[in-house]
Amino acid sequence: MFELTILGCHSATPTENKHTSSQILDVNGNLFLIDCGEGTQMQLRKAKVRFTRIKHIFISHLHGDHFFGLIGLISTFRLLGRSTPLNIYGPKGIKQIITLQLKMSNSWTDYALNFHELSSLKSELIYEDDSISVSTLPLDHRIYTNGFLFTSKTNKRKINSHATKGLDLEPFHYSQLQEGCDIELADGTFFENQELTLDSVTEKKYAYCSDTAYNEDLILLLKGVDLLYHEATFLERHADLAKKTKHSTALQAAKIAAAADVKALLLGHFSSRYSEKLDFLKEASKVFETIFLSEDLKTFSI
Amino acid sequence: MFELTILGCHSATPTENKHTSSQILDVNGNLFLIDCGEGTQMQLRKAKVRFTRIKHIFISHLHGDHFFGLIGLISTFRLLGRSTPLNIYGPKGIKQIITLQLKMSNSWTDYALNFHELSSLKSELIYEDDSISVSTLPLDHRIYTNGFLFTSKTNKRKINSHATKGLDLEPFHYSQLQEGCDIELADGTFFENQELTLDSVTEKKYAYCSDTAYNEDLILLLKGVDLLYHEATFLERHADLAKKTKHSTALQAAKIAAAADVKALLLGHFSSRYSEKLDFLKEASKVFETIFLSEDLKTFSI
């Protein structure tokens, strides 16, 4: 499973029905939280996410609409009796902000709170396990900001169709072969796995890019991405504002998606000045085809 | 007008339908915010409060359920283009927490942000204008905590009914007299204000006490209060937990209300372990009569 749930996709300030940036990426049951605007813990409850399964939180930058919900979530984990360690990846300074508040409230967590502070201006690998790796995507914003590239690895073997041609294989044989097992046919014929399969690593890639000005340096890093979330705070008619605030327009997001040849583009981080979200889709569609619009509490399968 | 709106009245962690501590006190159109749990700015929008009219924010203590929404509200004020100064009254340390986050996000406010840090263990006057004064109510909690006593002053003059007896006064004459004006009757008779009125200062008092262990030191400070909000995190069957965590039970809150002879008691800061809020009312009713239960977004006239 490689599934993304949008908890909030609006810029600047949260309102009753518009939540600021936060997403949950579910990789085979392991949950990765990406950004954490105010009220994220309430959105997690609405989305019926099991809190305890969140072990890694990635914060893009220290503007409030991307991290003001973090201290509340950390605090709630403590009150719920969490014991599993929690890893937080974010810009240098995030540790000081969180620990100052824990100190002032005399509420140290009972679980290990591990900070991984980022300051590199180049893409770097920041997390890896058997099923996923995460690296940074340096963004161009008003303060130090990173996007994140999640690469999920599937170690299933690939069926060698030349070798299996003419063999009387049942569906379960294919599954066994993909899992790396040897098989025995109904007539007793035995095959070692390598006789019928090839090495294969099927990668799925999800890239999160919020917030950033139009930035062609991203294109190379985004090659081969299955789903790209790219901020589209503005429409082209406010391109001057986008430039001034170091955000992107829907068209600019689509240009990056097209140049990087990603499979699909997911737009988000919408400014509240626009009442019609379909305008983002229309504008981006001029240069790219497969586009989705973010929506709070909507899930996308990658 | 002296009106209280509950924005949140639940302890510990906010959920979709249960918000943590925050209240708005409306004194003749001037708004005083008391505590500011996570999501308070969304609750303010739901309650249709005009943000700009909030000029003073009082924070009781630095546990998250009482102030994690403050940095978001300050940030939103900035994004909405606020220019009016904002005054924040709270425990020593609050300035460092807020300014650190503004510094890290490179988002200094364009309006004056004035911190009034509190550290006294005795009741002190912390704010006063023509219509209201605010003093602290030292509480007994796990960390340094203050309640707040709001005393609203009405400087309207009192009609001297002996002097006005037999005079042919219209309703607008009474209003003019209460405002301190001289009046002229239809037949041309002139009266100076002092001939028909008496000096009068009508006080209304609202006291906010959250969070605190049972604390008899409060009784003297609460004498003459019209409405007392007193935390009732627990019921008596968890009196041991209340003692351990320095909170109160509903019965203890009612005992304080009775001993201080307040006019009405408003219970709040309920623990989420209880599904039936009427149990708080039942328990407190054993020793006090006029009791209300807090409810998110409910308004009480004082």
Interface residues (C-beta under 8 A of the other chain):
Chain A: A12 T13 P14 T15 E16 E38 G39 Q41 M42 R45 K46 L62 H63 G64 F68 G69 I71 G72 S75 T76 L79 L80 P91 G93 I94 Q96 I97 L100 Q101 M104 S105 N106 S107 R142 I143
Chain B: A12 T13 P14 T15 E16 E38 G39 Q41 M42 R45 K46 L62 H63 G64 F68 G69 I71 G72 S75 T76 L79 L80 P91 G93 I94 Q96 I97 L100 Q101 M104 S105 N106 S107 R142 I143
